[in-house]
Amino acid sequence: MKVILVNERGGTRSFNFGGLSRALLGLCLLGLPVGAFWIGINLPVAETDAFDSRTAKAWNKALRKQQQQIEEADRQAHEQLTAFTVKLAEMQARLTRLDALGERLTTVAKLDQGEFQFGNAPAVGGPEDPGIAGASELPYQPPEFLEVIDDLSDQIEDRQMQLATLESLMARRQLQDEQFIAGRPISRGWMSSRYGYRTDPFSGRRSWHKGVDFAGKKGSDVVSVAAGVVTWAEDRHGYGKLVEINHGNGYKTRYGHNSDVKVKVGDVVKKGQVIALMGSSGRSTGPHVHFEVYKNDRPVDPASYIRRTGR
């Protein structure tokens, strides 16, 4: 086999190949495409392996991050659940106390048990919504423990409303009881003169006595027979040292002939409060308190009010 090579100057050079040389040359020529084929196959595999390695690392990193997020969410969920549990226990305890207080107040106030029902859940209801009744897909349902908390909140709100109403009712009743004129204006002593006509102790003539007298020891307590506001607390002609109290609803009372006055005009006094000390000031023959009751600015017989035992 003869091979001729031509250089760039146009010169030629020939080579003669024997049988062995031709065989070696054939192998070389055959090896070129085989090598190229092998490189073509293995080079993408190497690149693919490198790509798969980077992708796996990225995925592992993302998975670890997601796992951390899941663990954090789980921790927060447990903390919130614990907080909800504590809140639920507090609300249940509060509701129990409100029920006990409400039932106790209802009993003490002697109110109708059917009007204030502290042991029952608040009544609820209403027409059915047709848009929801026929729906094929139900709306979102909150977790059960949220419903329990909502129910407790409704019950607590209901109890608070009942207690507010009960408190208002009892305050009004207490005020009425305080303003209710009843009892004697003294803590110790006896009735020495009644309401109506009598013989005047100074003139000896028959005269009208528009109050009742209670005699006792000088300096003993004179008390208000009902709550009210002091409208007079000084000397007055014929009465000596006088205390006058307005009880509202057209009622007022007077306490005369005191030795000392313990209140002043504008004071709010309670039922049974000491307002003066018994004496003999003014037109008086001895230590006593002259007690008058007025209704719509007209004197009335105090006897019926004295006999009252209160509400």
C-alpha positions as CSV (number, residue, x, y, z in Angstrom):
1,M,0.0,0.0,0.0
2,K,1.4,3.4,-1.1
3,V,0.4,6.8,0.5
4,I,1.4,10.1,-1.1
5,L,1.4,13.3,1.1
6,V,1.5,16.8,-0.5
7,N,2.9,19.7,1.5
8,E,2.0,23.5,1.3
9,R,4.9,24.1,-1.2
10,G,3.5,21.5,-3.6
11,G,6.1,19.0,-2.8
12,T,5.1,15.4,-2.4
13,R,6.3,12.5,-0.3
14,S,5.3,8.9,-0.6
15,F,5.1,6.1,1.9
16,N,4.9,2.4,1.3
17,F,2.9,0.3,3.9
18,G,3.2,-3.4,4.1
19,G,0.6,-5.8,5.4
20,L,1.3,-5.1,9.1
21,S,1.4,-1.4,8.6
22,R,-2.0,-1.5,6.8
23,A,-3.5,-3.4,9.6
24,L,-2.2,-0.9,12.2
25,L,-3.5,2.0,10.1
26,G,-6.9,0.4,9.8
27,L,-7.1,0.0,13.5
28,C,-6.3,3.6,14.1
29,L,-8.8,4.8,11.6
30,L,-11.4,2.5,13.2
31,G,-10.6,3.7,16.7
32,L,-11.3,7.3,16.0
33,P,-15.1,6.9,15.6
34,V,-15.2,4.4,18.4
35,G,-13.4,6.8,20.8
36,A,-15.6,9.6,19.7
37,F,-18.6,7.5,20.4
38,W,-17.4,6.5,23.8
39,I,-16.6,10.1,24.8
40,G,-20.0,11.1,23.5
41,I,-21.7,8.6,25.8
42,N,-19.7,9.1,28.9
43,L,-19.4,12.9,28.9
44,P,-23.2,13.5,29.3
45,V,-23.3,10.8,32.0
46,A,-20.7,12.7,34.0
47,E,-22.5,16.0,33.6
48,T,-25.8,14.3,34.5
49,D,-24.2,12.9,37.7
50,A,-22.9,16.3,38.7
51,F,-26.4,17.8,38.0
52,D,-28.1,15.1,40.0
53,S,-25.8,15.6,42.9
54,R,-26.4,19.4,43.1
55,T,-30.2,18.9,42.8
56,A,-30.2,16.3,45.5
57,K,-28.3,18.6,47.8
58,A,-30.7,21.5,47.1
59,W,-33.7,19.2,47.7
60,N,-32.3,17.9,50.9
61,K,-31.7,21.5,52.1
62,A,-35.3,22.4,51.2
63,L,-36.6,19.4,52.9
64,R,-34.7,20.2,56.1
65,K,-36.0,23.7,56.0
66,Q,-39.6,22.5,55.5
67,Q,-39.1,20.0,58.4
68,Q,-38.0,22.9,60.6
69,Q,-41.0,24.9,59.6
70,I,-43.3,21.9,60.3
71,E,-41.7,21.5,63.7
72,E,-42.0,25.2,64.5
73,A,-45.7,25.1,63.4
74,D,-46.3,22.1,65.6
75,R,-44.7,23.8,68.6
76,Q,-46.8,26.9,68.1
77,A,-49.9,24.8,67.7
78,H,-49.2,23.0,71.0
79,E,-48.6,26.3,72.7
80,Q,-51.8,27.7,71.3
81,L,-53.7,24.6,72.3
82,T,-52.3,24.9,75.9
83,A,-53.3,28.5,76.0
84,F,-56.8,27.6,74.8
85,T,-57.0,24.9,77.4
86,V,-56.1,27.4,80.2
87,K,-58.5,29.9,78.8
88,L,-61.3,27.3,78.7
89,A,-60.6,26.3,82.3
90,E,-60.7,30.0,83.4
91,M,-64.0,30.6,81.6
92,Q,-65.6,27.5,83.1
93,A,-64.5,28.6,86.6
94,R,-65.8,32.1,86.0
95,L,-69.1,30.7,84.7
96,T,-69.4,28.5,87.8
97,R,-68.8,31.5,90.1
98,L,-71.3,33.6,88.2
99,D,-73.9,30.9,88.4
100,A,-73.4,30.4,92.2
101,L,-73.5,34.2,92.8
102,G,-76.6,34.6,90.7
103,E,-78.5,31.8,92.4
104,R,-77.5,33.1,95.8
105,L,-78.6,36.7,95.0
106,T,-81.9,35.4,93.6
107,T,-82.5,33.4,96.7
108,V,-81.6,36.3,99.1
109,A,-83.7,38.7,97.1
110,K,-86.6,36.3,97.1
111,L,-87.1,36.7,93.4
112,D,-88.9,34.4,91.0
113,Q,-86.6,31.5,90.1
114,G,-88.1,31.3,86.7
115,E,-87.1,34.9,85.9
116,F,-83.4,34.4,86.6
117,Q,-82.1,31.0,85.4
118,F,-78.4,30.9,86.2
119,G,-78.1,27.2,85.9
120,N,-79.3,26.9,82.3
121,A,-77.7,27.7,79.0
122,P,-79.0,30.8,77.3
123,A,-82.0,30.3,75.0
124,V,-81.2,30.6,71.3
125,G,-83.0,30.1,68.0
126,G,-84.1,31.6,64.8
127,P,-85.5,30.7,61.4
128,E,-83.5,28.4,59.2
129,D,-81.5,30.0,56.4
130,P,-82.8,28.4,53.2
131,G,-79.6,29.2,51.4
132,I,-77.7,26.9,53.8
133,A,-80.3,24.3,54.3
134,G,-80.3,23.2,50.7
135,A,-76.6,23.6,50.0
136,S,-74.6,20.6,48.8
137,E,-71.4,21.8,50.3
138,L,-71.2,22.7,54.0
139,P,-69.3,25.9,55.0
140,Y,-66.1,25.8,57.0
141,Q,-66.6,24.3,60.4
142,P,-64.3,25.6,63.1
143,P,-62.6,23.1,65.5
144,E,-64.8,21.8,68.3
145,F,-62.8,23.5,71.1
146,L,-63.5,26.9,69.4
147,E,-67.2,26.1,69.5
148,V,-66.9,25.3,73.3
149,I,-65.1,28.6,73.9
150,D,-67.8,30.4,71.9
151,D,-70.6,28.7,73.9
152,L,-68.9,29.6,77.2
153,S,-68.5,33.2,76.1
154,D,-72.2,33.3,75.2
155,Q,-73.1,31.8,78.6
156,I,-70.9,34.2,80.5
157,E,-72.3,37.2,78.6
158,D,-75.8,35.9,79.4
159,R,-75.0,35.6,83.1
160,Q,-73.5,39.1,83.2
161,M,-76.6,40.5,81.6
162,Q,-78.8,38.7,84.2
163,L,-76.5,39.9,87.0
164,A,-76.6,43.4,85.8
165,T,-80.4,43.3,85.7
166,L,-80.5,41.6,89.1
167,E,-78.1,44.2,90.5
168,S,-80.3,47.1,89.2
169,L,-83.4,45.5,90.6
170,M,-81.8,44.9,94.0
171,A,-80.4,48.4,94.1
172,R,-83.8,49.8,93.3
173,R,-85.4,47.6,95.9
174,Q,-82.8,48.5,98.5
175,L,-83.3,52.2,97.7
176,Q,-87.1,51.7,98.1
177,D,-86.5,49.9,101.4
178,E,-84.2,52.6,102.6
179,Q,-86.7,55.3,101.7
180,F,-89.6,53.3,103.3
181,I,-90.5,55.2,106.4
182,A,-90.8,52.7,109.3
183,G,-90.0,52.4,113.0
184,R,-89.4,54.8,115.8
185,P,-87.0,57.8,115.7
186,I,-85.2,56.7,118.9
187,S,-83.1,53.8,120.0
188,R,-84.4,54.0,123.6
189,G,-87.4,55.6,125.2
190,W,-91.2,55.6,125.1
191,M,-94.1,57.5,123.5
192,S,-95.2,60.3,125.7
193,S,-97.8,62.1,123.5
194,R,-99.8,61.1,120.5
195,Y,-100.9,62.8,117.3
196,G,-104.1,64.8,117.4
197,Y,-105.9,67.0,119.9
198,R,-104.4,67.3,123.4
199,T,-104.1,69.7,126.3
200,D,-101.3,72.1,125.7
201,P,-98.7,71.6,128.5
202,F,-98.0,75.4,128.6
203,S,-101.4,77.0,128.2
204,G,-103.6,74.2,129.4
205,R,-106.0,74.7,126.5
206,R,-107.1,72.1,123.9
207,S,-104.7,72.3,120.9
208,W,-103.7,70.3,117.9
209,H,-100.5,68.2,118.1
210,K,-99.3,67.4,114.6
211,G,-96.7,64.9,115.6
212,V,-95.8,62.3,118.4
213,D,-93.4,62.7,121.3
214,F,-90.9,60.2,122.5
215,A,-89.4,60.8,125.9
216,G,-86.1,59.4,127.1
217,K,-82.7,60.1,128.6
218,K,-81.1,63.3,127.6
219,G,-78.3,62.7,125.1
220,S,-79.7,59.4,123.8
221,D,-79.7,58.8,120.1
222,V,-82.2,60.2,117.7
223,V,-82.2,58.2,114.4
224,S,-83.6,58.7,110.9
225,V,-86.6,56.4,110.1
226,A,-85.7,56.3,106.4
227,A,-82.9,57.3,104.0
228,G,-83.0,60.8,102.6
229,V,-81.4,64.2,102.3
230,V,-81.1,66.7,105.2
231,T,-83.0,69.9,104.3
232,W,-82.9,71.6,107.8
233,A,-80.3,71.2,110.6
234,E,-80.6,74.2,113.0
235,D,-82.9,76.1,115.4
236,R,-86.4,76.7,114.3
237,H,-89.2,78.5,116.2
238,G,-91.0,76.2,118.6
239,Y,-88.9,73.2,117.6
240,G,-85.6,74.2,119.2
241,K,-82.8,72.3,117.4
242,L,-84.6,70.7,114.5
243,V,-83.5,68.2,111.8
244,E,-85.7,67.8,108.7
245,I,-85.1,65.1,106.1
246,N,-86.6,64.8,102.6
247,H,-87.2,61.1,101.7
248,G,-88.5,61.6,98.2
249,N,-91.9,60.7,96.7
250,G,-93.4,63.6,98.6
251,Y,-92.3,62.4,102.1
252,K,-90.3,64.2,104.8
253,T,-89.8,63.8,108.5
254,R,-89.0,66.3,111.3
255,Y,-87.1,65.6,114.6
256,G,-87.3,68.5,117.1
257,H,-86.1,69.6,120.6
258,N,-82.7,68.0,120.2
259,S,-79.7,68.9,122.4
260,D,-77.2,68.5,119.6
261,V,-77.4,68.0,115.8
262,K,-75.1,65.5,114.1
263,V,-75.8,66.3,110.5
264,K,-75.9,69.3,108.2
265,V,-78.0,70.5,105.3
266,G,-77.2,68.5,102.1
267,D,-76.1,65.4,104.0
268,V,-77.4,62.0,102.6
269,V,-78.4,59.9,105.6
270,K,-79.2,56.2,105.8
271,K,-82.0,54.5,107.6
272,G,-81.2,54.1,111.3
273,Q,-78.4,56.7,111.2
274,V,-77.9,58.9,114.3
275,I,-78.9,62.4,113.3
276,A,-79.2,64.1,116.7
277,L,-79.1,63.7,120.4
278,M,-82.3,63.9,122.5
279,G,-82.7,67.1,124.5
280,S,-85.2,69.8,125.6
281,S,-84.5,72.7,123.3
282,G,-87.3,75.0,122.2
283,R,-90.8,74.8,123.5
284,S,-90.3,71.7,125.7
285,T,-91.0,70.5,129.2
286,G,-88.3,67.8,129.3
287,P,-86.0,65.6,127.2
288,H,-87.9,64.2,124.3
289,V,-88.0,64.2,120.5
290,H,-91.0,65.6,118.7
291,F,-91.5,63.5,115.5
292,E,-93.5,64.6,112.5
293,V,-94.3,62.9,109.1
294,Y,-95.3,65.0,106.1
295,K,-96.8,63.8,102.9
296,N,-97.0,66.3,100.1
297,D,-96.4,69.1,102.6
298,R,-99.3,68.1,104.8
299,P,-98.7,66.5,108.3
300,V,-100.0,63.0,108.7
301,D,-100.4,60.7,111.7
302,P,-96.9,59.0,112.3
303,A,-98.5,56.1,114.1
304,S,-99.0,53.9,111.0
305,Y,-95.4,54.5,110.0
306,I,-94.1,53.8,113.4
307,R,-95.9,50.5,113.5
308,R,-94.3,49.4,110.2
309,T,-91.6,46.8,110.5
310,G,-89.9,47.6,107.2
311,R,-89.9,45.7,103.9
